[in-house]
């Protein structure tokens, strides 16, 4: 069965179809590669975030604990603690006693 079109036209159609297929595949490839790069960047962001959290736990937390050990806390919190104790005593004096309370 011979085609009605001359071989040049058939060849031109096939070349056009081949070009369209190549363009379509290039678009798919670039989209796939872009997704892979996004995945890789997301992984790196997570790894850097984990390293930052590790640095806080290993370096910053001991420094904060060390600094807090150097602070003289009793003068700073003495007034607050004494007020809390006074309020608790007032509440205990004002509350009614139960049957078994002494």
Backbone as ProteinMPNN parsed JSONL, in Angstrom:
{"seq_chain_A": "XXXXXXXXXXXXXXXXXXXXXXXXXXXXXXXXXXXXXXXXXXXXXXXXXXXXXXXXXXXXXXXXXXXXXXXXXXXXXXXXXXXXXXXXXXXXXXXXXXXXXX", "coords_chain_A": {"N_chain_A": [[0.826, -1.175, 0.0], [0.751, 1.984, -1.0], [1.435, 5.303, 0.051], [-0.479, 8.248, -0.507], [0.703, 10.671, -0.28], [3.759, 12.315, -1.13], [7.045, 10.973, -0.359], [8.566, 12.934, 0.902], [6.763, 14.598, 2.216], [5.647, 12.827, 4.08], [7.929, 12.284, 5.562], [8.437, 14.847, 6.559], [6.207, 15.184, 8.216], [6.671, 13.179, 10.088], [9.056, 14.071, 11.203], [8.168, 16.453, 12.365], [6.363, 15.418, 14.237], [8.201, 14.016, 15.794], [9.764, 16.116, 16.805], [7.821, 17.417, 18.395], [7.365, 15.417, 20.271], [9.883, 15.294, 21.493], [10.039, 17.861, 22.625], [7.924, 17.705, 24.454], [8.88, 15.645, 26.122], [11.189, 16.896, 27.096], [10.035, 18.923, 28.662], [8.749, 17.355, 30.609], [10.993, 16.153, 31.738], [12.409, 18.372, 32.764], [10.565, 19.249, 34.666], [10.56, 17.03, 36.37], [13.22, 17.025, 37.247], [13.264, 19.475, 38.545], [11.52, 18.97, 40.661], [13.054, 17.062, 41.98], [15.238, 18.619, 42.76], [13.934, 20.369, 44.478], [13.148, 18.554, 46.438], [15.671, 17.737, 47.351], [16.613, 20.196, 48.356], [14.749, 20.633, 50.387], [15.392, 18.518, 52.071], [18.004, 19.289, 52.813], [17.423, 21.683, 54.171], [16.013, 20.65, 56.362], [18.045, 19.133, 57.546], [19.896, 21.123, 58.268], [18.331, 22.557, 60.057], [18.01, 20.627, 62.061], [20.679, 20.406, 62.884], [21.02, 22.949, 63.94], [19.221, 22.865, 66.109], [20.474, 20.878, 67.591], [22.868, 22.191, 68.183], [21.893, 24.177, 69.892], [21.005, 22.633, 72.045], [23.381, 21.371, 72.848], [25.344, 23.388, 73.134], [24.304, 26.03, 73.806], [22.384, 25.631, 75.882], [23.914, 24.507, 78.109], [25.5, 26.793, 78.586], [23.584, 28.648, 79.419], [22.656, 27.406, 81.75], [25.032, 27.431, 83.227], [25.383, 30.206, 83.519], [23.122, 30.819, 85.019], [23.701, 29.514, 87.369], [25.603, 31.142, 88.424], [24.256, 33.385, 89.251], [22.973, 35.135, 91.989], [20.324, 33.995, 93.422], [18.56, 34.095, 95.8], [18.211, 36.855, 96.893], [16.805, 37.967, 94.763], [14.396, 36.561, 94.448], [13.309, 36.444, 96.947], [11.373, 38.244, 97.97], [9.099, 37.647, 96.41], [8.628, 34.952, 97.064], [8.141, 35.176, 99.817], [5.753, 36.687, 99.788], [4.016, 34.859, 98.551], [3.984, 32.828, 100.482], [2.814, 34.214, 102.632], [0.244, 34.729, 101.57], [-0.742, 32.123, 101.252], [-0.814, 31.314, 103.934], [-2.776, 33.103, 104.888], [-5.022, 32.256, 103.455], [-5.277, 29.674, 104.468], [-5.864, 30.225, 107.17], [-8.345, 31.455, 106.904], [-9.98, 29.572, 105.743], [-12.624, 27.217, 106.313], [-12.536, 24.721, 108.864], [-12.381, 21.192, 108.561], [-14.092, 18.177, 109.714], [-12.209, 16.255, 110.538], [-9.923, 17.785, 110.746], [-7.229, 19.407, 112.49]], "CA_chain_A": [[0.0, 0.0, 0.0], [1.527, 3.202, -1.139], [0.811, 6.518, 0.555], [-0.775, 9.232, -1.548], [1.637, 11.782, -0.118], [5.135, 11.994, -1.498], [7.859, 10.615, 0.801], [9.074, 14.122, 1.594], [5.728, 15.086, 3.133], [5.585, 11.869, 5.177], [9.123, 12.515, 6.372], [8.248, 16.119, 7.251], [5.236, 14.959, 9.29], [7.322, 12.382, 11.12], [10.025, 14.94, 11.886], [7.379, 17.365, 13.202], [5.886, 14.634, 15.372], [9.366, 13.719, 16.62], [10.103, 17.362, 17.522], [6.805, 17.622, 19.428], [7.623, 14.43, 21.313], [11.102, 15.715, 22.202], [9.693, 19.037, 23.442], [7.1, 17.21, 25.55], [9.758, 14.919, 27.032], [12.051, 17.875, 27.766], [9.23, 19.566, 29.707], [8.59, 16.39, 31.693], [12.298, 15.977, 32.376], [12.735, 19.553, 33.572], [9.676, 19.231, 35.833], [11.046, 15.977, 37.266], [14.469, 17.485, 37.859], [12.934, 20.56, 39.465], [10.983, 18.318, 41.852], [14.176, 16.43, 42.69], [15.998, 19.687, 43.41], [13.13, 20.829, 45.612], [13.252, 17.519, 47.462], [17.021, 17.823, 47.915], [16.696, 21.421, 49.158], [13.961, 20.41, 51.596], [16.201, 17.662, 52.929], [19.095, 20.087, 53.375], [16.844, 22.593, 55.164], [15.743, 19.859, 57.559], [19.319, 18.762, 58.175], [20.451, 22.329, 58.891], [17.482, 22.831, 61.21], [18.366, 19.654, 63.095], [21.99, 20.788, 63.42], [20.803, 24.128, 64.778], [18.622, 22.413, 67.37], [21.523, 20.168, 68.309], [23.787, 23.201, 68.708], [21.244, 24.813, 71.037], [21.001, 21.696, 73.17], [24.736, 21.025, 73.285], [26.196, 24.535, 73.45], [23.621, 27.165, 74.418], [21.759, 25.239, 77.147], [24.898, 24.509, 79.212], [25.908, 28.168, 78.894], [22.512, 29.268, 80.196], [22.701, 26.788, 83.078], [26.228, 27.951, 83.893], [25.126, 31.601, 83.89], [22.127, 30.854, 86.092], [24.36, 29.088, 88.596], [26.41, 32.262, 88.919], [23.386, 34.452, 89.743], [22.546, 34.97, 93.374], [18.864, 34.01, 93.327], [17.737, 34.417, 96.977], [17.74, 38.242, 96.994], [15.892, 38.305, 93.677], [13.08, 35.932, 94.57], [12.914, 36.407, 98.349], [10.137, 38.993, 98.16], [8.014, 36.91, 95.772], [8.365, 33.748, 97.849], [7.53, 35.575, 101.093], [4.371, 37.063, 99.517], [3.261, 33.625, 98.294], [3.8, 32.162, 101.766], [1.819, 34.98, 103.393], [-1.078, 34.509, 100.99], [-1.149, 30.756, 101.573], [-1.18, 31.307, 105.351], [-4.052, 33.8, 105.031], [-6.068, 31.383, 102.93], [-5.427, 28.561, 105.411], [-6.531, 30.733, 108.376], [-9.713, 31.839, 106.606], [-10.768, 28.435, 105.276], [-13.258, 26.495, 107.435], [-11.917, 23.459, 109.228], [-13.217, 19.996, 108.386], [-14.33, 17.39, 110.923], [-10.984, 15.567, 110.95], [-8.777, 18.71, 110.786], [-6.825, 19.827, 113.827]], "C_chain_A": [[0.871, 1.239, 0.0], [0.744, 4.377, -0.6], [0.573, 7.467, -0.595], [0.19, 10.4, -1.485], [3.018, 11.361, -0.605], [5.96, 11.715, -0.253], [8.37, 11.822, 1.571], [8.044, 14.639, 2.609], [5.584, 14.147, 4.319], [6.756, 12.073, 6.13], [8.99, 13.8, 7.177], [7.272, 15.961, 8.418], [5.883, 14.178, 10.431], [8.331, 13.212, 11.908], [9.299, 15.909, 12.81], [6.863, 16.631, 14.441], [7.026, 14.307, 16.33], [9.777, 14.941, 17.437], [9.112, 17.623, 18.656], [7.018, 16.653, 20.597], [8.837, 14.826, 22.143], [10.81, 16.899, 23.115], [8.885, 18.592, 24.662], [7.956, 16.471, 26.584], [10.71, 15.856, 27.783], [11.303, 18.581, 28.888], [9.048, 18.635, 30.897], [9.895, 16.218, 32.46], [12.633, 17.165, 33.268], [11.84, 19.626, 34.803], [10.138, 18.2, 36.848], [12.317, 16.427, 37.979], [14.207, 18.605, 38.857], [12.372, 19.972, 40.764], [12.095, 17.657, 42.662], [15.012, 17.479, 43.408], [15.239, 20.23, 44.618], [13.198, 19.834, 46.759], [14.621, 17.582, 48.149], [17.164, 19.061, 48.797], [15.895, 21.287, 50.449], [14.726, 19.534, 52.581], [17.323, 18.457, 53.587], [18.582, 21.076, 54.419], [16.563, 21.861, 56.464], [17.015, 19.486, 58.298], [19.939, 19.956, 58.892], [19.639, 22.697, 60.131], [17.808, 21.892, 62.363], [19.73, 19.985, 63.709], [21.88, 22.02, 64.308], [20.208, 23.758, 66.123], [19.652, 21.68, 68.217], [22.518, 21.144, 68.93], [23.191, 23.896, 69.929], [21.31, 23.9, 72.246], [22.404, 21.487, 73.728], [25.539, 22.233, 73.76], [25.454, 25.593, 74.27], [23.029, 26.793, 75.782], [22.77, 25.149, 78.292], [25.384, 25.914, 79.573], [24.849, 28.878, 79.736], [22.504, 28.707, 81.621], [23.885, 27.313, 83.862], [25.999, 29.385, 84.367], [24.126, 31.679, 85.04], [22.712, 30.385, 87.418], [25.154, 30.223, 89.223], [25.56, 33.38, 89.526], [22.979, 34.128, 91.175], [21.026, 35.119, 93.415], [18.132, 34.45, 94.592], [17.326, 35.881, 97.094], [16.7, 38.593, 95.913], [14.491, 37.754, 93.892], [12.565, 35.896, 96.003], [11.57, 37.093, 98.557], [8.946, 38.231, 97.583], [7.642, 35.695, 96.597], [7.692, 34.112, 99.162], [6.08, 35.997, 100.894], [3.501, 35.833, 99.262], [2.994, 32.903, 99.603], [2.758, 32.879, 102.612], [0.409, 34.747, 102.859], [-1.588, 33.108, 101.297], [-1.575, 30.665, 103.034], [-2.516, 31.994, 105.581], [-5.207, 32.932, 104.554], [-6.317, 30.234, 103.896], [-6.136, 29.009, 106.689], [-8.007, 31.011, 108.126], [-10.568, 30.643, 106.185], [-11.372, 27.695, 106.459], [-12.584, 25.142, 107.641], [-12.907, 22.332, 109.02], [-13.353, 19.249, 109.703], [-13.036, 16.776, 111.436], [-9.785, 16.49, 111.076], [-8.475, 19.105, 112.221], [-6.472, 21.285, 113.847]], "O_chain_A": [[1.637, 1.476, 0.933], [-0.473, 4.448, -0.769], [1.343, 7.489, -1.555], [0.47, 11.043, -2.496], [3.395, 10.193, -0.504], [5.6, 12.185, 0.826], [8.585, 11.734, 2.78], [8.399, 15.06, 3.71], [5.418, 14.605, 5.449], [6.593, 12.039, 7.35], [9.383, 13.848, 8.342], [7.482, 16.535, 9.486], [5.664, 14.485, 11.603], [8.447, 13.075, 13.126], [9.76, 16.163, 13.923], [6.919, 17.156, 15.553], [6.836, 14.319, 17.546], [10.101, 14.822, 18.619], [9.514, 18.005, 19.755], [6.869, 17.025, 21.76], [8.816, 14.705, 23.367], [11.28, 16.938, 24.252], [9.135, 19.052, 25.776], [7.772, 16.655, 27.787], [11.003, 15.64, 28.959], [11.871, 18.816, 29.954], [9.172, 19.053, 32.048], [9.896, 16.144, 33.689], [13.089, 16.988, 34.398], [12.299, 20.021, 35.874], [10.115, 18.458, 38.052], [12.462, 16.224, 39.185], [14.858, 18.674, 39.899], [12.718, 20.436, 41.851], [12.075, 17.691, 43.892], [15.449, 17.26, 44.538], [15.836, 20.517, 45.656], [13.294, 20.227, 47.922], [14.716, 17.49, 49.373], [17.768, 18.991, 49.868], [16.321, 21.777, 51.495], [14.708, 19.785, 53.787], [17.565, 18.315, 54.785], [19.233, 21.286, 55.442], [16.837, 22.381, 57.545], [17.06, 19.517, 59.527], [20.451, 19.815, 60.003], [20.206, 23.106, 61.144], [17.873, 22.32, 63.515], [19.913, 19.857, 64.92], [22.574, 22.121, 65.32], [20.634, 24.269, 67.158], [19.69, 21.852, 69.436], [22.96, 20.952, 70.063], [23.903, 24.174, 70.894], [21.635, 24.343, 73.348], [22.591, 21.433, 74.944], [26.334, 22.114, 74.692], [25.938, 26.003, 75.325], [23.158, 27.558, 76.738], [22.498, 25.679, 79.369], [25.652, 26.193, 80.742], [25.18, 29.623, 80.659], [22.361, 29.459, 82.585], [23.753, 27.612, 85.049], [26.375, 29.74, 85.484], [24.268, 32.514, 85.934], [22.261, 30.816, 88.479], [25.349, 30.247, 90.438], [26.085, 34.234, 90.239], [22.68, 32.982, 91.51], [20.505, 36.234, 93.44], [17.127, 35.148, 94.464], [16.156, 36.138, 97.379], [15.821, 39.424, 96.142], [13.506, 38.41, 93.553], [11.483, 35.365, 96.25], [10.712, 36.559, 99.26], [7.889, 38.179, 98.211], [6.458, 35.432, 96.81], [6.762, 33.424, 99.585], [5.242, 35.698, 101.745], [2.359, 35.783, 99.719], [1.886, 32.412, 99.818], [1.915, 32.238, 103.24], [-0.525, 34.585, 103.644], [-2.774, 32.939, 101.579], [-2.574, 30.021, 103.351], [-3.317, 31.521, 106.388], [-6.258, 32.888, 105.194], [-7.468, 29.859, 104.117], [-6.932, 28.25, 107.242], [-8.833, 30.83, 109.02], [-11.793, 30.719, 106.272], [-10.724, 27.55, 107.496], [-12.124, 24.51, 106.69], [-14.105, 22.479, 109.264], [-12.776, 19.663, 110.708], [-12.788, 16.775, 112.642], [-8.714, 16.034, 111.476], [-9.37, 19.131, 113.066], [-6.107, 21.817, 114.895]]}, "name": "protein", "num_of_chains": 1, "seq": "XXXXXXXXXXXXXXXXXXXXXXXXXXXXXXXXXXXXXXXXXXXXXXXXXXXXXXXXXXXXXXXXXXXXXXXXXXXXXXXXXXXXXXXXXXXXXXXXXXXXXX"}
